[in-house]
């Protein structure tokens, strides 16, 4: 019984572990080296999906800490990624509280809003408080591919949730 409970907790913490792994690794920049224009922000997709579906799996403290780790690894000023992640978290919380039942279409539309606000905050803070320059083309590619691949990850995360975590919150 205890062994099954430990496995359930490990599977339930899978999204949080993935968020920390992506924050520590530089997978986003490695994709850019392989495919020149392919850049996506998988952390934002993870945060948005799990805040809407299972907010108890991923707290805002973990999201803030993952953003700080991402800033250190990527060389950004501390707090910029954390603030943009928290914007996505707050939009996700608002959508979850105002919606009775979410669908892929409603999640995708509201994800666009969260992504635009998060990227606007991220790049305006980066522009005003650091000397790091990022081209508008990189911003556009990142936003496009993150938005374009959201339904793919939505289905994968839904499958993971149904297979390993369960459908209903306790």
KALINZI-V797093 format. One record per residue. N is the residue number from 1. PHI is phi in whole degrees, 0 to 359 (none if undefined). OMEGA is omega in radians with two decimals (none if undefined). BURIAL is b if it has 9 or more other ideal C-beta (glycine too) atoms within 8 Angstrom, else e. Layout:
BEGIN
N,PHI,OMEGA,BURIAL + N,PHI,OMEGA,BURIAL
END
This chain:
BEGIN
1,none,-3.12,e + 2,292,3.14,e + 3,295,3.09,e + 4,294,3.12,e + 5,294,3.10,e + 6,294,3.10,e + 7,297,3.11,e + 8,298,3.12,e + 9,294,3.11,e + 10,294,3.10,e + 11,293,3.13,b + 12,292,3.13,b + 13,271,3.12,b + 14,306,3.12,b + 15,298,3.13,b + 16,291,3.09,b + 17,296,3.09,e + 18,296,3.10,b + 19,298,3.11,b + 20,295,3.12,b + 21,298,3.14,e + 22,293,3.11,b + 23,288,-3.14,b + 24,282,-3.12,e + 25,274,3.11,e + 26,248,-3.09,e + 27,297,-3.14,e + 28,300,-3.14,b + 29,288,3.08,e + 30,292,3.06,b + 31,295,3.13,b + 32,294,3.13,b + 33,288,3.13,e + 34,281,-3.14,e + 35,243,-2.92,e + 36,309,-3.07,e + 37,256,-3.09,e + 38,282,3.10,b + 39,218,3.10,b + 40,219,-3.14,b + 41,250,-3.09,b + 42,292,3.11,b + 43,299,-3.14,b + 44,294,3.10,b + 45,296,3.14,b + 46,299,-3.12,b + 47,299,-3.07,b + 48,297,-3.10,b + 49,299,-3.02,b + 50,284,3.04,b + 51,290,3.11,b + 52,286,-3.01,b + 53,276,-3.08,b + 54,219,-3.07,b + 55,295,-3.14,b + 56,285,3.13,e + 57,279,-3.01,b + 58,221,-3.12,b + 59,277,-3.12,e + 60,292,3.07,e + 61,295,3.07,e + 62,295,-3.14,b + 63,295,3.11,b + 64,296,3.13,b + 65,295,3.09,b + 66,298,3.07,b + 67,294,3.09,b + 68,296,3.10,b + 69,298,3.12,b + 70,298,3.12,b + 71,297,3.13,b + 72,295,-3.11,e + 73,294,-3.07,b + 74,275,3.13,b + 75,84,3.09,e + 76,272,3.02,b + 77,299,-3.05,b + 78,299,3.05,e + 79,102,-3.08,b + 80,292,3.11,b + 81,295,3.14,b + 82,300,3.13,b + 83,295,3.13,b + 84,291,3.07,b + 85,295,3.14,b + 86,291,3.05,b + 87,298,3.10,b + 88,298,3.12,b + 89,298,-3.11,b + 90,291,3.07,e + 91,295,3.10,b + 92,298,3.09,b + 93,296,3.12,b + 94,297,-3.14,e + 95,297,-3.14,b + 96,297,-3.12,b + 97,285,-3.11,e + 98,266,-3.09,e + 99,256,3.04,e + 100,272,-3.12,e + 101,222,-3.14,e + 102,260,3.06,b + 103,236,3.12,e + 104,298,-3.12,e + 105,292,-3.14,e + 106,291,3.10,b + 107,295,-3.12,b + 108,293,3.13,b + 109,295,-3.13,e + 110,288,3.03,b + 111,295,3.08,b + 112,302,3.13,b + 113,296,3.13,b + 114,297,-3.14,b + 115,295,3.13,b + 116,295,3.10,b + 117,296,-3.12,b + 118,295,3.13,b + 119,292,3.10,b + 120,299,3.10,e + 121,296,-3.10,b + 122,301,-3.05,b + 123,283,3.05,b + 124,289,3.07,e + 125,293,3.12,b + 126,295,3.13,b + 127,292,-3.04,e + 128,274,-3.00,e + 129,241,3.07,e + 130,209,3.11,e + 131,263,3.14,e + 132,286,3.11,e + 133,250,3.08,e + 134,234,-3.08,e + 135,287,3.10,e + 136,294,3.10,e + 137,295,3.11,e + 138,296,3.10,b + 139,298,-3.12,b + 140,296,3.13,e + 141,297,-3.13,b + 142,298,3.13,b + 143,295,-3.12,b + 144,297,-3.08,e + 145,289,3.07,b + 146,295,3.12,b + 147,291,-3.10,b + 148,294,-3.09,e + 149,270,3.12,b + 150,304,3.14,b + 151,299,3.12,e + 152,298,-3.14,e + 153,289,3.07,b + 154,300,3.13,b + 155,293,3.13,b + 156,296,3.14,e + 157,291,3.05,b + 158,297,3.09,b + 159,297,3.09,e + 160,298,-3.13,b + 161,297,-3.12,b + 162,292,-3.08,e + 163,279,-2.96,e + 164,244,-3.03,e + 165,255,-3.07,b + 166,114,-3.03,e + 167,276,-3.02,e + 168,261,2.98,e + 169,284,3.12,e + 170,276,none,e
END
